[in-house]
Amino acid sequence: MSAFAEFQPVLHQAVERIAAAWDGPNRTEVFAREYAGLSKISIDYAVMERAREVLVVQAPYRWDDVGSWLALERMNPQDESGNTVLAHHCGLDTRNCVIVGDRDRLMTTIGVQDLIIIQDGNATLVAHRKDESSVKKLVELLKQRGLEKYL
């Protein structure tokens, strides 16, 4: 926590305010307000890479930095066509796709491969696997166009 305070004082103070409100009636309000104002930076880059004293503990579980849709492939089994499916899905000639969706909605595919297909609520993302890193750019575009409600 001292390294956190040293290298990211603004972030540290916000976390302290969230922690102080955590068991109180304003928990959700404080969390939403503080979180909205924070810079988007990973804890690794913000603190861990710069800290002088770091303790590493081997965890008894499988870990993946789930910062991408393709990480789901590493954490979940694939079907006989190489698809990672976390949805109600029926497909023909569908290969090497990541398909995620609400379980109460049917997703269907025909003749597609190497896609990321994500359905969540009233928004759907379809992207080629090689373009996954552009999702952040798409999020910024949605914000610029006032479409945050779909994020």
C-alpha positions in Angstrom: 0.0 0.0 0.0 2.9 2.4 0.6 4.1 1.8 -3.0 0.6 2.4 -4.2 0.4 5.7 -2.3 3.9 6.7 -3.5 3.4 5.9 -7.2 -0.3 6.6 -7.7 -1.4 9.0 -4.9 -4.6 10.1 -6.6 -5.7 6.5 -7.3 -4.7 5.5 -3.8 -6.8 8.2 -2.2 -9.8 7.2 -4.3 -9.4 3.6 -3.2 -9.1 4.7 0.4 -12.4 6.7 0.1 -14.1 3.6 -1.5 -12.8 1.4 1.3 -14.0 3.8 4.0 -17.5 3.7 2.5 -17.6 0.0 1.7 -19.7 -1.1 4.7 -21.9 2.0 4.7 -25.1 3.0 3.1 -23.3 5.1 0.4 -21.1 2.3 -0.9 -22.6 2.2 -4.4 -22.6 6.0 -4.8 -19.1 6.5 -3.6 -17.8 3.6 -5.7 -19.4 4.9 -8.8 -18.3 8.5 -8.3 -14.7 7.6 -7.5 -14.3 4.9 -10.2 -15.6 7.2 -12.9 -12.8 9.7 -12.1 -9.9 7.3 -12.1 -7.3 7.0 -14.8 -7.4 3.7 -16.7 -4.1 2.1 -15.8 -3.2 -1.5 -14.8 -1.9 -2.1 -11.3 1.1 -3.8 -12.9 2.2 -0.7 -14.8 1.0 1.8 -12.2 2.7 0.2 -9.2 4.2 -3.3 -9.4 6.8 -2.6 -12.1 8.1 0.4 -10.1 7.9 -1.0 -6.6 11.2 -1.9 -4.8 9.8 -4.6 -2.6 7.4 -7.1 -4.1 6.2 -10.4 -2.7 5.1 -13.1 -5.1 2.9 -16.0 -3.9 2.1 -19.0 -6.0 -1.6 -19.3 -6.3 -3.4 -22.7 -6.2 -5.6 -21.8 -9.2 -5.2 -21.1 -12.9 -4.8 -17.4 -13.8 -5.0 -15.5 -17.0 -5.0 -11.7 -17.5 -8.5 -11.6 -18.9 -8.0 -8.3 -20.7 -9.1 -9.7 -24.0 -11.9 -11.7 -25.5 -9.3 -14.2 -26.8 -8.3 -15.0 -23.2 -11.6 -16.9 -23.0 -10.0 -19.5 -25.3 -7.3 -20.1 -22.8 -9.8 -20.5 -19.9 -12.5 -22.6 -21.6 -12.7 -25.7 -23.7 -13.2 -25.6 -27.5 -15.6 -27.6 -29.5 -14.6 -30.0 -32.3 -14.3 -27.0 -34.7 -12.1 -25.0 -32.4 -14.8 -22.6 -31.2 -15.0 -21.3 -27.7 -18.8 -21.0 -27.0 -20.2 -19.4 -24.0 -23.7 -18.9 -25.4 -26.7 -20.6 -26.7 -25.3 -21.3 -30.2 -26.0 -23.4 -33.2 -23.7 -23.1 -36.2 -22.8 -24.6 -39.6 -19.2 -24.5 -40.9 -18.1 -22.2 -38.0 -14.5 -22.5 -37.1 -12.0 -21.0 -34.6 -14.5 -18.4 -33.2 -15.1 -17.0 -29.8 -18.9 -16.8 -29.3 -20.3 -15.3 -26.1 -23.9 -14.3 -25.5 -26.9 -14.2 -23.2 -28.1 -17.8 -22.5 -31.7 -16.9 -23.3 -30.9 -15.7 -26.8 -30.0 -18.0 -29.7 -26.9 -17.1 -31.7 -26.5 -18.7 -35.1 -23.6 -18.7 -37.5 -23.0 -20.0 -41.0 -19.7 -20.2 -42.9 -17.6 -18.0 -40.6 -14.2 -18.5 -39.1 -11.7 -16.6 -36.9 -14.3 -14.2 -35.5 -15.1 -12.8 -32.1 -18.9 -12.6 -31.7 -20.1 -11.1 -28.5 -23.7 -10.4 -27.7 -24.5 -8.7 -24.4 -27.9 -7.1 -23.7 -28.8 -4.9 -26.6 -25.3 -4.7 -28.2 -23.4 -7.1 -30.4 -19.7 -7.1 -31.4 -18.5 -8.9 -34.5 -14.7 -8.7 -35.2 -12.0 -10.6 -36.8 -9.6 -12.2 -34.3 -6.7 -10.2 -35.7 -8.5 -7.0 -34.9 -9.3 -7.7 -31.3 -6.8 -5.0 -30.1 -9.0 -2.4 -31.9 -11.9 -2.9 -29.4 -10.5 -0.1 -27.2 -10.7 2.3 -30.3 -14.3 1.2 -30.8 -15.1 1.9 -27.2 -13.7 5.4 -27.6 -15.7 5.9 -30.8 -18.9 4.8 -29.0 -18.2 7.4 -26.3 -17.6 10.1 -28.9 -20.9 9.3 -30.5 -22.8 9.4 -27.2 -23.4 5.6 -27.2 -22.1 4.8 -23.7 -25.3 3.0 -22.7 -24.2 0.2 -25.0 -20.9 -0.4 -23.2 
